[in-house]
């Protein structure tokens, strides 16, 4: 088995670097709180039922 390594070089000018630094300094920390106990689901019917519940709570999709 082989793996490929992808590498990309980003070049920023001074204005972009300043904007990125400011964005990082001013970003807010997000605390995630679970509202219910997490569980590992393997049954496909239960997975579909859970996803249906999630999508019903989101409401209709508008474009």
N, C-alpha and C positions, 0 to 999 in steps of 0.2 A: 504494500500500500504506500502510495506516495502522497505527500501533501505539498500544496503550492503556497508560497508566501507572497502576499501582495503588499507592496509598500507604495505610499504616495507622499510626495513632498508638497507641503503647503508653504507658499511664499506670501508673506503679509507686508504691506507697506506700513509706515508709521501710524497713519490714521486708522487703518484697520486693526493694528495691534493695540492701539489705545482703546478703541471701541470694545475689543474683545476683553481686555483687562478690566475695563469699567463694568462690563456686563457680568463678568465673573465675581467681581467685588460686590456688586449690588444684587446678586441673585439671592433669593430667599430659600431657606431650608424648608423642606416639605416633610412633615411627619405623617406617616401613613398609619392609620388606626384600623384594625380589622373589626368589623361589626359582628362577625360570627366566626366560629371555629373553622379553621381550614381542614379539609379532608381530601384524601387521595381517592379519586374516582376512576374505576376501570371499566364499569359497565357502560357501553355506548348509549343505551337508551337513557340512562340517568344523565350522562353528559349532555345529550341533546335536550333533555328536559331543563337542565340548569341553564343552558345557553338560551333556550326559548324564554325563560324567566328574565334573563338579563336583557334580551332584546325588547321584551314587552315593556320593561321599565324605562328603556331609552326612548320609546315612542316611535312614531313613524319617521321615515327618512324623507327629508325634503331636499330638493336640488335647486 
